[in-house]
Amino acid sequence: MIALGIAYPVLAHAAVVTRSPAITVASLAVLATVVLAPRLARRSLVAWCALPIVALALVLLARVGAAWLPLYATPVFINVFVAWMFGHTLAAGRVPLIEQLVRLLHAPQVPRAEILGYARSVTIAWTVLLSGLALLNLTLALFASPDGILLLAGIRPPFAVSVETWSLFANFLNYLIAGGFFLVEYVYRRHRFPEQPYRNLFDFMRRAAAVSHRVMRPRQP
């Protein structure tokens, strides 16, 4: 699944550069596999019902020359969804997402108030960053040329960016920016709060993955 997740942006960019309908459909098939495969393995009825619908949609989009549209939508939806995962936990009465993770990593001890406040700030920062990336991805997709969303809709945009520029940002820079923010925040956190329950970045990722299934789980009274 990790290999497929890495393969998707590479295939998507190759589809843009080569203008190949076959590679475009292949990239979308890889994306559909990444989304549906875990649920298919768990014998989810919804996933198995969605499988022929997705396959039919790919065929229809390819036939009408609109297979580009899911490529434009994917980076926007991914960023919006992950931004929502962070942002909705900032609502009144909820525990910010990063604070939930911090509490689980420090258990059974309760982290200092300063650490919890910092965790809330990081949750806000991730929400803002991902929302901004979603907006930028959408803007580039709208004004891409040729085959941008506005041009596909028959609207001439006031300015244009090359579709290759959109693809480089959407399929590579988008994720590099998020990864860079993650690394910079980790380094700053280790400097500001050296008393952490993990030894290094890899130990942090291992521990975070081990408790991730408990994040955002409804808290028991």
C-alpha contacts under 8 A as a table, 3 or more apart, distances in Angstrom:
res1	aa1	res2	aa2	distance
1	M	4	L	5.02
1	M	5	G	6.06
1	M	34	V	6.23
2	I	5	G	4.96
2	I	6	I	6.26
3	A	6	I	5.16
3	A	7	A	6.03
4	L	7	A	4.84
4	L	8	Y	6.17
4	L	30	V	6.44
4	L	31	L	7.73
4	L	34	V	6.56
5	G	8	Y	5.53
5	G	9	P	7.71
5	G	30	V	7.97
5	G	31	L	7.41
5	G	34	V	6.54
6	I	9	P	6.42
6	I	10	V	7.07
7	A	10	V	5.26
7	A	11	L	6.08
7	A	30	V	7.73
8	Y	11	L	5.20
8	Y	12	A	5.98
8	Y	27	S	5.58
8	Y	28	L	7.72
8	Y	30	V	6.11
8	Y	31	L	6.13
9	P	12	A	4.87
9	P	13	H	6.02
9	P	27	S	7.81
9	P	171	N	4.82
9	P	172	F	7.08
10	V	13	H	5.29
10	V	14	A	6.17
10	V	171	N	7.24
11	L	14	A	4.93
11	L	15	A	6.07
11	L	23	I	6.68
11	L	24	T	7.42
11	L	26	A	7.53
11	L	27	S	5.20
12	A	15	A	5.08
12	A	16	V	6.45
12	A	23	I	7.56
12	A	24	T	6.37
12	A	27	S	5.47
12	A	28	L	7.86
12	A	71	L	6.95
12	A	167	S	7.79
12	A	171	N	7.22
13	H	16	V	5.08
13	H	17	V	6.22
13	H	164	E	7.81
13	H	167	S	5.75
13	H	168	L	7.06
13	H	171	N	6.58
14	A	17	V	5.14
14	A	18	T	5.95
14	A	23	I	7.17
15	A	18	T	5.38
15	A	19	R	5.46
15	A	20	S	5.34
15	A	21	P	7.15
15	A	22	A	7.98
15	A	23	I	5.10
15	A	24	T	4.92
15	A	27	S	7.69
16	V	19	R	5.17
16	V	20	S	7.35
16	V	24	T	7.68
16	V	163	V	7.19
16	V	164	E	6.59
16	V	167	S	6.96
17	V	164	E	6.50
19	R	24	T	7.99
20	S	23	I	5.37
20	S	24	T	6.20
21	P	24	T	4.95
21	P	25	V	6.18
21	P	62	A	6.84
21	P	67	A	7.42
22	A	25	V	5.27
22	A	26	A	6.12
23	I	26	A	4.83
23	I	27	S	6.03
24	T	27	S	5.24
24	T	28	L	6.38
24	T	67	A	6.71
24	T	68	W	7.26
25	V	28	L	5.10
25	V	29	A	6.08
25	V	58	L	6.66
25	V	62	A	7.15
25	V	67	A	6.91
26	A	29	A	4.98
26	A	30	V	6.25
27	S	30	V	5.11
27	S	31	L	6.29
28	L	31	L	4.93
28	L	32	A	6.11
28	L	58	L	7.63
28	L	70	P	7.50
28	L	71	L	7.53
29	A	32	A	5.05
29	A	33	T	6.14
29	A	58	L	7.95
30	V	33	T	5.02
30	V	34	V	6.29
31	L	34	V	5.14
31	L	35	V	6.38
32	A	35	V	5.16
32	A	36	L	5.93
32	A	37	A	7.98
32	A	54	V	7.54
33	T	36	L	5.21
33	T	37	A	5.22
34	V	37	A	5.81
34	V	38	P	7.56
35	V	38	P	7.16
35	V	39	R	7.91
36	L	39	R	5.40
36	L	40	L	5.98
36	L	47	A	6.06
36	L	51	L	7.67
37	A	40	L	4.94
37	A	41	A	6.06
38	P	41	A	5.13
38	P	42	R	6.46
39	R	42	R	5.01
39	R	43	R	6.33
39	R	44	S	5.37
39	R	47	A	5.93
40	L	43	R	4.89
40	L	44	S	5.60
40	L	47	A	5.76
40	L	48	W	6.23
41	A	44	S	7.56
43	R	47	A	7.71
43	R	48	W	7.41
44	S	47	A	5.26
44	S	48	W	6.36
45	L	48	W	5.19
45	L	49	C	6.11
46	V	49	C	5.12
46	V	50	A	6.04
47	A	50	A	4.96
47	A	51	L	6.18
48	W	51	L	5.23
48	W	52	P	7.67
49	C	52	P	6.56
49	C	53	I	7.21
50	A	53	I	5.13
50	A	54	V	6.07
51	L	54	V	5.28
51	L	55	A	6.29
52	P	55	A	4.97
52	P	56	L	6.03
53	I	56	L	5.13
53	I	57	A	6.09
54	V	57	A	5.02
54	V	58	L	6.22
55	A	58	L	5.22
55	A	59	V	6.44
56	L	59	V	5.15
56	L	60	L	6.20
57	A	60	L	5.12
57	A	61	L	6.01
58	L	61	L	5.21
58	L	62	A	6.13
58	L	67	A	7.10
59	V	62	A	5.19
59	V	63	R	6.24
60	L	63	R	5.10
60	L	64	V	6.37
61	L	64	V	5.38
61	L	65	G	6.04
61	L	66	A	4.91
61	L	67	A	4.77
62	A	65	G	5.15
62	A	66	A	6.12
62	A	67	A	5.10
63	R	66	A	7.70
64	V	67	A	7.86
65	G	68	W	7.64
66	A	69	L	5.81
67	A	70	P	6.48
67	A	71	L	7.52
68	W	71	L	5.29
68	W	72	Y	6.54
68	W	147	D	7.72
69	L	72	Y	5.18
69	L	73	A	6.27
69	L	149	I	7.48
70	P	73	A	4.88
70	P	74	T	5.91
71	L	74	T	5.52
71	L	75	P	7.63
72	Y	75	P	6.80
72	Y	76	V	7.31
72	Y	137	N	7.99
72	Y	138	L	7.56
72	Y	141	A	5.90
73	A	76	V	5.35
73	A	77	F	6.04
73	A	138	L	7.83
74	T	77	F	5.26
74	T	78	I	6.05
75	P	78	I	5.15
75	P	79	N	6.18
75	P	134	A	6.95
75	P	137	N	6.73
75	P	170	A	6.03
75	P	171	N	7.55
76	V	79	N	5.41
76	V	80	V	6.10
76	V	133	L	7.74
76	V	134	A	4.62
76	V	135	L	7.29
76	V	137	N	5.93
76	V	138	L	6.13
77	F	80	V	5.01
77	F	81	F	5.87
77	F	134	A	7.36
78	I	81	F	5.24
78	I	82	V	6.20
78	I	134	A	7.95
79	N	82	V	5.28
79	N	83	A	5.88
79	N	130	L	5.27
79	N	131	S	6.49
79	N	133	L	6.67
79	N	134	A	5.20
80	V	83	A	5.06
80	V	84	W	6.06
80	V	130	L	6.83
80	V	131	S	6.09
80	V	134	A	5.99
81	F	84	W	5.07
81	F	85	M	6.29
82	V	85	M	4.89
82	V	86	F	6.49
82	V	127	T	7.94
82	V	130	L	7.14
83	A	86	F	5.26
83	A	87	G	5.80
83	A	126	W	6.89
83	A	127	T	4.67
83	A	128	V	7.48
83	A	130	L	5.27
83	A	131	S	5.87
84	W	87	G	4.85
84	W	88	H	5.61
84	W	127	T	7.17
85	M	88	H	6.06
85	M	89	T	7.07
85	M	97	L	7.76
86	F	89	T	5.86
86	F	90	L	7.37
86	F	96	P	7.25
86	F	97	L	5.74
86	F	98	I	7.99
86	F	123	T	5.92
86	F	124	I	7.46
86	F	126	W	6.88
86	F	127	T	5.65
87	G	90	L	5.47
87	G	91	A	7.64
87	G	96	P	8.00
87	G	123	T	7.19
87	G	124	I	6.85
87	G	127	T	5.34
88	H	91	A	5.74
89	T	94	R	5.46
89	T	95	V	5.84
89	T	96	P	4.73
89	T	97	L	5.80
90	L	94	R	6.28
90	L	95	V	6.72
90	L	96	P	5.12
90	L	97	L	7.77
90	L	120	R	7.83
90	L	123	T	7.78
90	L	124	I	7.64
91	A	94	R	5.71
95	V	99	E	6.55
95	V	100	Q	6.36
96	P	99	E	5.23
96	P	100	Q	6.34
96	P	119	A	7.52
96	P	120	R	5.68
96	P	123	T	6.36
97	L	100	Q	5.17
97	L	101	L	6.53
97	L	120	R	7.75
97	L	123	T	6.28
97	L	215	V	7.13
97	L	216	M	6.86
98	I	101	L	5.01
98	I	102	V	6.09
98	I	119	A	5.24
98	I	120	R	6.54
98	I	122	V	6.93
98	I	123	T	5.65
99	E	102	V	4.93
99	E	103	R	6.07
99	E	116	L	5.82
99	E	119	A	5.01
99	E	120	R	6.17
99	E	123	T	7.98
100	Q	103	R	5.28
100	Q	104	L	6.35
100	Q	215	V	6.11
100	Q	216	M	7.30
101	L	104	L	5.17
101	L	105	L	6.16
101	L	208	A	7.19
101	L	211	V	7.63
101	L	212	S	7.49
101	L	215	V	6.32
102	V	105	L	5.11
102	V	106	H	6.09
102	V	111	P	7.52
102	V	116	L	7.59
102	V	119	A	7.29
103	R	106	H	5.25
103	R	107	A	5.94
103	R	110	V	6.58
103	R	111	P	6.60
104	L	107	A	5.22
104	L	108	P	7.96
104	L	211	V	6.89
105	L	197	P	6.93
105	L	207	R	7.08
105	L	208	A	7.13
105	L	211	V	7.69
106	H	109	Q	5.62
106	H	110	V	6.57
106	H	111	P	6.42
106	H	196	Q	7.96
106	H	197	P	6.34
107	A	110	V	6.51
111	P	115	I	6.23
111	P	116	L	6.64
112	R	115	I	5.31
112	R	116	L	6.48
113	A	116	L	5.06
113	A	117	G	6.11
114	E	117	G	5.11
114	E	118	Y	6.19
115	I	118	Y	5.02
115	I	119	A	6.13
115	I	193	F	7.71
116	L	119	A	4.94
116	L	120	R	6.40
117	G	120	R	5.22
117	G	121	S	6.45
118	Y	121	S	5.01
118	Y	122	V	6.26
119	A	122	V	5.12
119	A	123	T	6.27
120	R	123	T	5.05
120	R	124	I	6.37
121	S	124	I	5.09
121	S	125	A	6.17
122	V	125	A	4.86
122	V	126	W	6.16
123	T	126	W	5.28
123	T	127	T	6.28
124	I	127	T	5.09
124	I	128	V	6.23
125	A	128	V	5.20
125	A	129	L	6.04
126	W	129	L	5.08
126	W	130	L	5.98
127	T	130	L	5.47
127	T	131	S	6.03
128	V	131	S	5.17
128	V	132	G	6.06
129	L	132	G	5.14
129	L	133	L	6.23
129	L	178	A	7.91
130	L	133	L	4.98
130	L	134	A	6.13
130	L	178	A	7.81
131	S	134	A	5.09
131	S	135	L	6.26
132	G	135	L	5.10
132	G	136	L	6.14
133	L	136	L	5.07
133	L	137	N	6.01
133	L	174	N	6.83
134	A	137	N	5.15
134	A	138	L	6.17
135	L	138	L	5.12
135	L	139	T	6.13
136	L	139	T	5.03
136	L	140	L	6.18
137	N	140	L	5.30
137	N	141	A	6.15
137	N	166	W	7.45
137	N	169	F	7.54
137	N	170	A	6.12
138	L	141	A	5.06
138	L	142	L	6.13
139	T	142	L	5.16
139	T	143	F	6.39
140	L	143	F	5.30
140	L	144	A	5.76
140	L	161	V	6.97
140	L	166	W	5.53
141	A	144	A	5.20
141	A	148	G	5.70
141	A	149	I	6.06
141	A	163	V	7.81
141	A	166	W	6.39
142	L	148	G	5.57
142	L	149	I	4.73
142	L	150	L	5.35
142	L	157	P	7.96
143	F	148	G	5.81
143	F	149	I	7.03
143	F	150	L	6.50
143	F	151	L	7.90
143	F	157	P	6.00
143	F	159	F	6.65
143	F	160	A	4.91
143	F	161	V	6.00
144	A	147	D	6.69
144	A	148	G	4.19
144	A	149	I	7.17
144	A	160	A	5.62
144	A	161	V	4.88
144	A	162	S	5.41
144	A	163	V	4.86
144	A	166	W	6.54
145	S	148	G	5.17
145	S	151	L	7.33
145	S	160	A	5.89
145	S	161	V	5.92
145	S	162	S	5.04
145	S	163	V	5.28
146	P	151	L	7.13
146	P	162	S	7.00
146	P	163	V	6.30
147	D	151	L	5.91
147	D	152	L	5.72
147	D	163	V	7.38
148	G	151	L	5.21
148	G	152	L	6.00
148	G	163	V	7.03
149	I	152	L	5.09
149	I	153	A	6.21
150	L	153	A	5.01
150	L	154	G	6.33
150	L	155	I	5.01
150	L	156	R	6.52
150	L	157	P	6.40
151	L	154	G	4.93
151	L	155	I	5.16
151	L	156	R	5.80
151	L	157	P	7.21
152	L	155	I	7.42
157	P	160	A	6.49
161	V	165	T	6.59
161	V	166	W	7.19
162	S	165	T	5.20
162	S	166	W	6.61
163	V	166	W	5.03
163	V	167	S	6.17
164	E	167	S	4.98
164	E	168	L	6.13
165	T	168	L	5.21
165	T	169	F	6.36
166	W	169	F	5.32
166	W	170	A	5.95
167	S	170	A	5.02
167	S	171	N	5.61
167	S	172	F	7.73
168	L	171	N	5.55
168	L	172	F	5.50
168	L	173	L	6.36
169	F	172	F	5.54
169	F	173	L	4.52
169	F	174	N	5.44
170	A	173	L	6.47
170	A	174	N	5.32
170	A	175	Y	7.89
171	N	174	N	6.41
171	N	175	Y	7.18
172	F	175	Y	5.59
172	F	176	L	6.19
173	L	176	L	4.81
173	L	177	I	5.90
174	N	177	I	5.45
174	N	178	A	6.58
175	Y	178	A	5.10
175	Y	179	G	6.00
176	L	179	G	4.96
176	L	180	G	5.84
177	I	180	G	5.02
177	I	181	F	6.14
178	A	181	F	5.16
178	A	182	F	6.27
179	G	182	F	5.03
179	G	183	L	6.32
180	G	183	L	5.16
180	G	184	V	6.12
181	F	184	V	5.16
181	F	185	E	5.97
182	F	185	E	5.28
182	F	186	Y	6.13
183	L	186	Y	5.04
183	L	187	V	6.25
184	V	187	V	5.23
184	V	188	Y	6.20
185	E	188	Y	5.11
185	E	189	R	5.96
186	Y	189	R	5.05
186	Y	190	R	6.19
186	Y	201	L	7.68
187	V	190	R	5.22
187	V	191	H	6.32
188	Y	191	H	5.07
188	Y	192	R	6.08
189	R	192	R	5.10
189	R	193	F	5.63
189	R	194	P	7.51
190	R	193	F	5.28
190	R	194	P	4.92
190	R	195	E	7.96
190	R	196	Q	7.54
191	H	194	P	5.72
193	F	196	Q	6.79
196	Q	199	R	7.46
198	Y	201	L	7.91
198	Y	203	D	5.68
198	Y	204	F	5.41
198	Y	207	R	7.69
199	R	203	D	5.89
199	R	204	F	7.19
200	N	203	D	5.25
200	N	204	F	6.14
201	L	204	F	5.02
201	L	205	M	6.22
202	F	205	M	5.07
202	F	206	R	6.10
203	D	206	R	5.04
203	D	207	R	6.11
204	F	207	R	5.21
204	F	208	A	5.93
205	M	208	A	5.02
205	M	209	A	5.98
206	R	209	A	5.23
206	R	210	A	6.27
207	R	210	A	5.04
207	R	211	V	6.58
208	A	211	V	5.43
208	A	212	S	5.82
209	A	212	S	5.03
209	A	213	H	7.84
210	A	213	H	7.41
211	V	214	R	5.57
211	V	215	V	7.00
212	S	215	V	5.26
213	H	217	R	7.76
214	R	217	R	5.41
